[in-house]
Amino acid sequence: MTFRGPDDFARPCVSSITSSGHRIALLTADGVRVEAAYEPCTGSRTPPPDTPAVVLAHGFTGALDRPGLRRAARVFAQRAAVITFSFRGHGGSGGHSSVGDREVLDLAAAVRWARSLGHERVATVGFSMGGSVVLRHAALHGPGRRVEYGEHAGRTDAHADTVVAVSAPSRWYYRGTAPMRRLHWAISRPAGRLIARYGLGTRVQAEDWDPVPLSPVEAVPMIAPRPLLIVHGDRDAYFPLDHPYALAGAGDPQFTELWIERGFGHAENAARGELLERIARWVCAHA
C-alpha cells in the first residue's frame, strides 16, 4: 500500500488505474489514514465515460479484504466502478472505531476519492453499521455543502448522489436482541474491547459519544431529493423489522424505497449474489 502525505490526498488520476485496480491510503478530515481500493468496472471492455462509482461501506468488524465485502465488490463491479475501504479501527486503517460516529469522515474521504478519479456520479451502499454511516453521511454532506474543518475545509466534493442502506439500525443504543446485547458489551467494557481487538481485529475507542451523533432515522429526512433505498431481511438477528420501517417512514415517499427481503439475514456476510445484483441494478438506474 502506498501511503501519501496530506498534500497528496486522493490524487491518482484515472489513467493510473490498472485493470487490477489500485490501493492507496486516504487521509480523513480529522487526520486518520484509511486504506482504500479502487476497482474499475469489469462488465465491459470499454465502460462508458459516465460510469458511476459505488462506494461500499462494511459493517462493524468488517474490512476491505473480508470475504463478504469482496463478494459484494465483485457483483457491483459488473455494472460500476467500485471503491472499498476499511473504516477506522478496522483492517489496515488507523485510529479506533467510534461505532458509526466519526466513520462519516472515512466515507467522505472515499467519496471524495471517487470524484477525484473522474466519476461524476457516486453512490454509497452501506451494510449494518455502514448502513447507518451512509445515511448520516448523506444528511451531513449534501450537494454543494462545504467541509467546515480539518485538512479538507471548504471542499464540496464529498456528497453521494444515491444512497442504499442494508440491514441498518434506525436508532442508537438498541439492545433488543441477543447479538446487540453482546455487541454493546464488547464496545463498552474493557474486556470486550480486548476481545474485539485481538479476536475480531477491530480497535474500539474507550470514550463514550459526546455529543451523541445524529441518529439514522433523524438523518433520513435530510437526504431527499436524492434517491434512497432501504434493504432489510426478515431474518435479521440484530435489528427487527421496526428499524427499516422507521427509516423508510422518515423519508420522502417520492424518493425513498423499501425492500423487505424474505429469508435474508444480516449485512454483507448474508447477502447473496442475487440480492446484490438487484441492488446494483437499482443503483445504476438511479445514480
C-alpha positions in Angstrom: 0.0 0.0 0.0 1.2 3.5 -0.8 0.9 6.0 2.0 0.7 9.6 0.9 1.2 12.9 2.7 -1.7 15.3 3.4 -1.0 17.3 0.3 -1.2 14.2 -1.9 -4.7 13.2 -0.7 -6.6 11.2 -3.4 -4.5 12.5 -6.3 -4.2 9.4 -8.5 -5.8 10.0 -11.9 -7.9 7.6 -13.9 -5.1 6.9 -16.3 -3.0 5.5 -13.4 -5.6 2.9 -12.6 -4.8 -0.6 -13.9 -7.2 -3.3 -14.9 -6.4 -5.0 -11.5 -7.3 -1.8 -9.5 -5.4 0.4 -7.2 -4.9 0.8 -3.5 -3.9 3.9 -1.5 -4.3 5.3 2.0 -6.8 8.2 2.2 -6.5 10.9 4.8 -9.7 11.8 6.5 -10.6 15.4 7.6 -9.6 14.6 11.1 -6.3 13.1 10.1 -6.9 9.3 10.2 -5.4 7.2 7.5 -7.9 4.8 5.9 -6.9 2.0 3.5 -9.0 2.0 0.3 -9.1 0.2 -3.0 -10.5 1.1 -6.5 -11.7 -1.4 -9.0 -12.8 -0.3 -12.5 -16.0 -1.6 -14.0 -15.4 -5.1 -15.3 -18.7 -5.5 -17.1 -17.4 -4.0 -20.3 -14.0 -3.7 -22.0 -14.8 0.0 -22.7 -17.1 1.3 -19.9 -18.9 4.5 -20.8 -17.3 7.7 -19.6 -20.2 8.4 -17.3 -19.9 5.1 -15.5 -20.9 5.7 -11.8 -18.8 4.7 -8.9 -20.2 2.8 -6.0 -18.6 3.2 -2.5 -19.2 0.1 -0.3 -19.2 0.6 3.5 -18.8 -2.5 5.5 -20.4 -3.5 8.9 -18.8 -3.5 12.3 -15.8 -5.9 12.5 -15.7 -6.0 8.7 -12.8 -4.7 6.5 -11.7 -4.1 2.9 -10.4 -7.7 2.4 -13.1 -9.6 4.2 -14.9 -12.2 2.0 -18.4 -10.6 2.3 -17.3 -7.2 1.1 -15.1 -8.7 -1.6 -18.1 -10.7 -2.9 -20.2 -7.5 -2.9 -17.5 -5.6 -4.7 -17.3 -8.3 -7.5 -21.0 -8.1 -8.1 -21.1 -4.3 -8.2 -18.1 -4.1 -10.4 -20.1 -5.8 -13.2 -22.0 -2.5 -13.5 -20.0 0.2 -12.0 -16.5 1.2 -10.7 -16.2 0.2 -7.0 -14.4 1.7 -4.1 -14.0 -0.3 -0.9 -12.2 0.7 2.3 -11.7 -0.2 5.9 -13.3 2.0 8.5 -11.1 3.5 11.2 -10.0 0.8 13.7 -10.7 -1.9 11.1 -8.3 -3.8 8.9 -5.3 -1.8 7.9 -6.8 1.6 8.7 -5.5 3.7 11.6 -7.4 5.1 14.5 -10.2 3.5 16.6 -13.7 2.7 15.7 -16.3 5.1 17.1 -19.0 2.6 16.0 -20.8 4.9 13.5 -20.0 8.4 14.6 -16.7 9.7 13.0 -16.9 7.0 10.4 -18.8 9.5 8.3 -15.4 11.2 7.7 -14.0 7.9 6.4 -16.8 7.6 4.0 -16.5 11.2 2.9 -12.8 10.6 2.1 -13.7 7.6 -0.1 -16.5 9.5 -1.9 -14.1 12.4 -2.5 -11.5 9.9 -4.0 -14.2 8.6 -6.3 -14.8 12.1 -7.6 -11.1 12.8 -8.0 -10.9 9.8 -10.3 -13.3 11.4 -12.7 -16.7 9.8 -11.6 -19.4 12.5 -11.7 -22.0 10.1 -10.2 -21.3 8.4 -6.9 -23.5 6.1 -4.9 -22.9 4.9 -1.4 -24.0 1.4 -0.3 -23.6 0.6 3.4 -24.2 -2.6 5.5 -25.3 -2.6 9.1 -23.0 0.0 10.8 -22.0 1.1 7.3 -25.7 1.5 6.6 -26.1 3.9 9.4 -23.0 5.7 8.2 -24.2 6.2 4.6 -27.4 7.7 6.0 -25.7 10.1 8.3 -23.1 10.9 5.6 -25.8 11.8 3.1 -27.5 14.1 5.6 -24.3 15.9 6.6 -22.7 16.1 3.2 -25.3 17.4 0.8 -24.6 18.6 -2.7 -22.7 21.9 -2.5 -22.2 21.7 1.3 -18.7 22.7 2.4 -16.5 20.8 4.8 -16.1 23.0 7.8 -12.8 21.9 9.4 -9.7 19.8 9.0 -7.4 19.2 6.0 -10.3 19.5 3.6 -12.1 22.6 4.9 -14.0 24.3 2.1 -14.3 21.4 -0.2 -17.7 20.4 -1.6 -17.0 17.1 -3.4 -17.8 14.6 -0.6 -21.6 14.1 -1.3 -23.3 11.0 -2.6 -25.9 11.2 -5.4 -27.6 7.9 -4.5 -27.8 6.1 -1.1 -28.5 2.5 -0.1 -28.7 1.3 3.5 -28.7 -2.5 4.0 -29.5 -4.0 7.4 -29.1 -0.6 9.1 -30.3 0.3 12.6 -32.8 3.2 12.9 -31.7 4.4 16.3 -28.8 4.2 18.7 -28.3 2.1 21.9 -30.6 -0.6 20.7 -30.3 -3.7 22.9 -33.5 -5.6 22.0 -31.7 -8.7 20.5 -29.1 -11.0 22.0 -26.5 -10.1 19.3 -26.9 -6.4 20.0 -26.5 -7.0 23.8 -23.3 -8.9 23.1 -22.1 -6.1 20.8 -22.8 -3.4 23.4 -20.8 -5.5 26.0 -17.9 -5.7 23.5 -17.7 -1.9 22.9 -18.5 -0.7 26.4 -16.3 -2.9 28.6 -12.5 -3.1 28.7 -12.6 -6.9 28.4 -15.0 -6.7 25.5 -12.8 -4.2 23.7 -9.8 -6.5 24.2 -11.8 -9.4 22.6 -12.8 -7.1 19.7 -9.2 -6.1 19.1 -7.5 -9.4 19.3 -10.3 -11.7 18.4 -12.1 -9.7 15.7 -9.3 -7.4 14.5 -11.3 -4.3 15.5 -10.0 -1.5 17.7 -12.7 0.4 19.5 -12.4 3.7 21.3 -12.9 3.7 25.0 -14.7 7.1 25.1 -18.4 7.5 25.1 -20.0 9.6 22.4 -20.0 13.3 23.3 -22.2 14.6 21.9 -24.5 11.8 20.7 -24.4 11.9 16.9 -27.4 12.4 14.7 -29.3 9.2 14.6 -30.0 7.3 11.3 -33.8 8.0 11.5 -33.1 11.7 12.1 -30.8 11.7 9.1 -33.2 10.2 6.6 -35.4 13.3 6.1 -32.4 15.3 5.1 -31.4 13.0 2.2 -34.2 13.9 -0.4 -34.4 14.7 -3.2 -31.6 12.1 -3.7 -32.8 8.5 -4.2 -32.7 6.3 -1.1 -33.1 2.6 -0.9 -33.6 0.8 2.4 -33.0 -3.0 2.3 -33.6 -5.3 5.2 -34.1 -9.1 5.8 -37.0 -10.7 7.6 -34.5 -13.0 9.4 -32.2 -10.2 10.6 -31.0 -11.4 14.1 -29.7 -7.9 15.0 -32.4 -5.4 14.0 -36.0 -6.4 13.7 -38.3 -5.0 11.1 -39.4 -1.9 13.1 -36.0 -0.5 12.2 -36.4 -0.5 8.3 -40.0 0.6 8.6 -39.0 3.6 10.8 -36.2 4.6 8.4 -38.5 4.3 5.3 -41.3 6.1 7.1 -39.0 9.1 7.9 -38.1 9.5 4.2 -39.8 11.5 1.5 -42.1 8.9 -0.2 -41.2 10.3 -3.6 -37.5 9.4 -3.2 -37.5 6.6 -0.7 -37.9 2.9 -1.5 -38.1 -0.1 1.0 -37.3 -3.7 0.2 -38.1 -6.4 2.9 -36.3 -9.5 1.7 -37.6 -12.9 2.6 -35.0 -15.3 4.1 -32.3 -12.6 4.2 -30.2 -12.4 7.4 -27.9 -9.6 8.2 -25.5 -7.4 6.2 -22.9 -8.2 3.7 -22.0 -11.7 5.0 -25.6 -12.9 4.5 -26.2 -11.0 1.2 -26.4 -13.5 -1.7 -25.4 -12.7 -5.3 -29.0 -12.3 -6.5 -29.8 -9.6 -3.9 -26.5 -7.8 -4.5 -27.2 -7.9 -8.3 -30.7 -6.4 -7.8 -29.3 -3.6 -5.6 -26.6 -2.9 -8.2 -29.2 -2.6 -10.9 -31.2 -0.2 -8.8 -28.2 1.9 -8.1 -27.2 2.2 -11.7 -30.8 3.1 -12.6 -30.9 5.8 -10.0 -27.4 7.1 -10.0 
